[in-house]
Amino acid sequence: MQDHIYKVIQLVGSSEVSTDDAIKTAIARASKTLKHLRWFEVVETRGHIENERLTHFQVTLKVGFSLEER
């Protein structure tokens, strides 16, 4: 039976398009250097307002990945 043990890190993704895009951007970047990404949880969502207009989305994520067997 395989143990389900994960390491959890925190990431912040950003986008000028949407919160979904900010999440996808963060996961895509993390997957370039981390293996076995398994899940994410949105911890916080923020936005930037400039000249009375929403200009930027920022999403804080907890991301879990499984550890490699030795």
N, C-alpha and C positions, 0 to 999 in steps of 0.2 A: 504494500500500500504506500502510495506517495504522500509525503507530508505537504501540507499547504502552508508554507512559510514565506512571508513577503518582507521585503525591505520597503519602507515608505519614504518618499522624498516630497518636497514641496516645490512647485513650479509656479511661475506667473507668466501667463501668455497674454499678448496684446494684439489688437487689431483695430483698424479703422472701419471695418465692415460690420462685424457682429460679435456677440459673445461666443457663438458656435465656432466662428473662425478663429477666435483667440484660443479656444480649447484645442482645435485641430492644429494650430500653429505650434503650441507648446508640446503637444504629444509628438508631432512630426519631428521637431527638433530634438526632443529627448530620445527618440528612437534611433537617432544617428549614433549615439554613444552608449546607450543602455540596451541590454538584451532582456527579453522575456517580460516586457510590459504586460500587465494583466488587467488593471482596473484604474479608474480615476474617480475622484470625488470633488465636486466644486465646493470650495470652502468660502469663497468671497467673490462678489462681482462688483466692479466699480466702473465708473465712466468719467470721462473728462468733458467738460462743457466749455466751449470757447465762443464768444460772441453770440450767446444764447442758443447755441447749436451743439448737439452731441457730436463730438469729433473723434472719440477714442474709447474703446472698450478694454478693460483689463480684468482678467479672471485668475484667481488663485486656486490652484489645484493640489490635492494630495494624489500622488501617483504611486501605485504599488507594483513591484516587479518581483518575480520569483528568483531565488538565489540558485546558482548553478551547483550541482552536486560535485563533490571533490573526489 
